[in-house]
Structures are given as C-alpha cells and as structure tokens.
Amino acid sequence: MGKFSKALDKVDSLEGGGADGESKREGEVVSGGTDDRRPSAQKQVVKAVRKSSSGSWDERLSQATMVTGPAAESFRTLRSRILHPASGVVPRSLLVTSAVPGEGKSFVCANLGVVLAQGIDHYCLMVDCDLRKPALHRLFGLPLHHGLANYLRDGDDLTPMIMSAGIATLSLLPAGPPPVNPAELLGSERMARLVEELESRYDDRIILLDSPPMQAASETAVLARQ
C-alpha cells in the first residue's frame, strides 16, 4: 500500500494550507508542483479561481464560482443535499454518469467538484474514469499524458498523476491516454483497491468518479459496484 500512501500524501500537499497552518486565501490560485504542508482543519471559501496548475479553466466552470446566478445556486443546492442527507451519513464517494453521451456528466462532475471544494469542511478529489472519452482534464486546463489508465494497466506510480485543479482543496486524477481495454481495467482488483483506499483514507475528503455513459459503455455498472 506504499504507492497509495505516497500518492495520497501528494493530495495532502496539493490541498494543503499555508505555512502558518491556515488555508489558501480566498481566490488564490494553487501553483503547480507539491509541498509538504498538511491541510488545515479550518478552510476559507474560495470563490473565484480561474486557473489550474497548468492552464486556464474552461469558461463554463465559472458558473460554479459566481456569487449569484441560477447555475451557481443549482450546484450549491446539490452540494447541500450531498453534505446533509436525510440519513445523516455523508457519502465518501459519488459516481457521476449519464444515460447517453453528450448530456453533460463531466460538466456536472467538474462544477460539483468546484462547489464541494469551496465548502468549509471538505476536500474533493475528482477521478476521471471515462477512459474512452476523458474530459475533466480539458475543463481544468490540465494535460492528459499520464493518468488512471497508466496506473491500472502498467502499475505506474500515482504520485505524479494527481494534479491541483486550481483550488487549494480540489485535485484531479486524469484518465490518461485511452486504453484498448477500459472495461477490464476499471473492473480489475487494482481499481477496487484504489477506490477502497481513497474512500477510507480521510474523513473529510469526497471522491467524485466521472464515469462513462451507462448506455454507451459497460464500465459504469462495474464502477457502481466498487
């Protein structure tokens, strides 16, 4: 489990606070690279970040950072329902999917990740599990050279693959180059162990899994059982 721990320690550094133990200031963009600072227990809301560690956000993501507006309020309402469920148990991971391609699942996943990261008590790690047609990296202006597919297929180290998505409490594990066997990779024991480790590592982190459309790929049903 050493690779898991090393990779998740990197998430800590990407999502960590300042040297004085306080979180990133409102609107501050997180630079690329890592540091050894641990996340603060108290975080301030980040309202208007526009750049990731590699490039500019897709302009559609700005809707989630607006102070007012119907789109922003819709995502905040969704956040409230996730963080304050009737059962009283906050989910550790969420699978975001759609019926068919083109319905905007990655857009929803990205904006939900942003509003979750803007909250006070939670960090968010997005994992692009749409190995056939990955999109999250483009929305956040990040490269696709390596990612989940490389880890599942080749056993590559996760550590350099997890990137800051532009907010101190938001990070992304991109899909990586599309493989020839996405269903087999996502249904593997390695993937099951990864999800289990991500869910159990921290109490204050929510994992968002961007899944392929249900009617276009068989992987979604497999991921739902992870």
N, C-alpha and C positions, 0 to 999 in steps of 0.2 A: 504493500500500500504506500510505499515511499513516493512513487510518482504522483499519486493522488495528493498526498500531503504537500509536496513541493509545489504542485500546480495551484492548490487552493491557498497556500501561503502567498502565492503571487496575487491571487484575487484580493487577499487582505491588503497587500501593498497598493494595488490599484485603487481600492476602495477606501484606503486609509485616510486618516485626518492629518492635520498639520503637526509640526514637530512639538508644539506645545500641548498636544493631546486633543485639540479642538478640530472640528471638521473643516472642510473646504468652505470658504466664504461663498455667499450667495452669488451665483453667476460665474464662478471661477471655473475655467477650463482645466481639465487634468492633462498634464503633459504626457508624452509617450514614455515608455520605459517603466522601471519599477523602483521601489524603495522598500525600506524595511520597517516602515511605520505601521503600527497596528490601527484598526478602525476605532474611532471614538464611540462611546456608548450614547453620546448625545450628538445629533447631527442637525444642521440647519437645513431648511428647504432651499433647494437650488431651483431657480425659476427660469433662467433664460440662457442656457448653454447652447451654442450653435456649432461647436467644432469638436470632433473626436481627436484621438491621439494621432490620427493620420490625415484627416481631411475634413471637409465640411459635411454637415448633416444634410440629408435630403430636406428640401424646404417644407415637405408635408409634415415632418416631425415637429415643426414649430407650433403646430396646432396644440400639442400637448403642453407646451411651455407657456402658452398665453395665460394671462391672469384671468381674462374673461373670454366668453365665446362658447357656443353650443358644443363644439367638438371637445374643447378642453374640459368642460363640465361633464360631458358624457364619460370621458375616461376617468375623471375623478370619482364619478358615481360608481363606475365599475371597480375602481380601487377600493372604495369604501365597502362594497359588498364582498370583496375578496378578504379584506382585512378584518371585517366584522361580520362573519357569517352567523346564521341563526344557531348553528351547532356550537359556536364558541371556539371552534378549533380552526386556526388559520392554516390553510394548505401550505405544504412545504414546496410543492411543485405544481405547475399548471401546464397542460398541453393545449396549445393554440392551433386550431386547424380550421378547415372549411370543407364544404361539400365538393366543390369543383375548383379548378384553377381560376385565378382572376378575381376572387371575391374579397381579397384584401387581408388575408390572415397575417401576413408578415407585417403589414402596416399596423394592424391592431396589436400584434405582439410587441413591435418596436415602441409604439406610443404607450402601451401599458407598462413596458419596462421603464420608460421615462417617468411616468407619474408615480410608479412604485418607488423609484429612486429619489423622487422629490419628497417623499414622506419623511417622517421623523424617526421611525423605529425600524425600518427595514432596508436591507441592501437587495440588489437584484442582479442575478446572473442570467443572461439570455444564452441559450444554446440553439444554434441553427441546425435542426435535424432534417431539414429538407435537402437531402444530399443530391437530389435530382436537379432542382432549380433553386439554389440558395439565393436569398435576397437581403437578409439582415445586414450583411457587410456593406452593401451598396447604400442602404438607408443611412448608415452611420459613417460613410466615407472611409471604410477600412478595407485592407487588402484581403485576398482570398488564397494566398499562396499555400497556407497550411491550416488545418483545422480538424474537426471531429473525424472526418474520413481518414485522415492520416493516422490518427490515434487508433481508431478501430481496426484499420487494415494492417498497418505496419508497426503498431506499438510505439509510435513516436512520442516523445515527451510532451505532455500537455502544457508545460510551463510557458514556453514562448508563444503558444497559440492563443492564450487568453489575453484579451486586449481591453484597454479602457475605452468606453464608448462616449466619453465626453463629460460625464458627471462623476463626482467622487465616489458615488455609491452604485454605479452601473458599469457592468463589464459584459463582454461578449466572447463566446467561443464560436467562431465561424464554422461553416460546414466544411470548408476545404474544397479542393478540386473534385468534381463529380466522379464517383467511382462506378465501376461496371456492375457492382452487386450491392446496391444500397439496402435492399430488404434484408439480406443476410447479415450485413454489418450492424444494422440497427436492432436486429433480433438476436445478436450474439450475447454471450455471457459477459464479455467485456463491457458492452453497453449497459447491461443490467447492473453490473458492479459500479459503473460510473454514476448512474442515476442514484443508486443507493448511497454512495459516498457523498454526493453533492447534497442530497436531502438531509443526511444525518450529521453533517459536519458542523453546521451552525444553526442556532435557533432563530436568528434574525435575518436569514437570507431566504429569498424566494427565487426558485428556479423556473424560468419560462422556457418551455420547449416548443420551438416553432416546427410544426410537423407538416409533412406533405398533405395535400387534399385527400379526403377519405375515398372519393370515387376515382381518383387518378393513380393511387398507389396503395400497396398492401401494408406499407410500413406503419401507418397510423394505428391500426389495431394492435400491432406488436408493441408500439411505444406506449399505448394506453395501458398495457398490462405491466409495464416496467415499474 
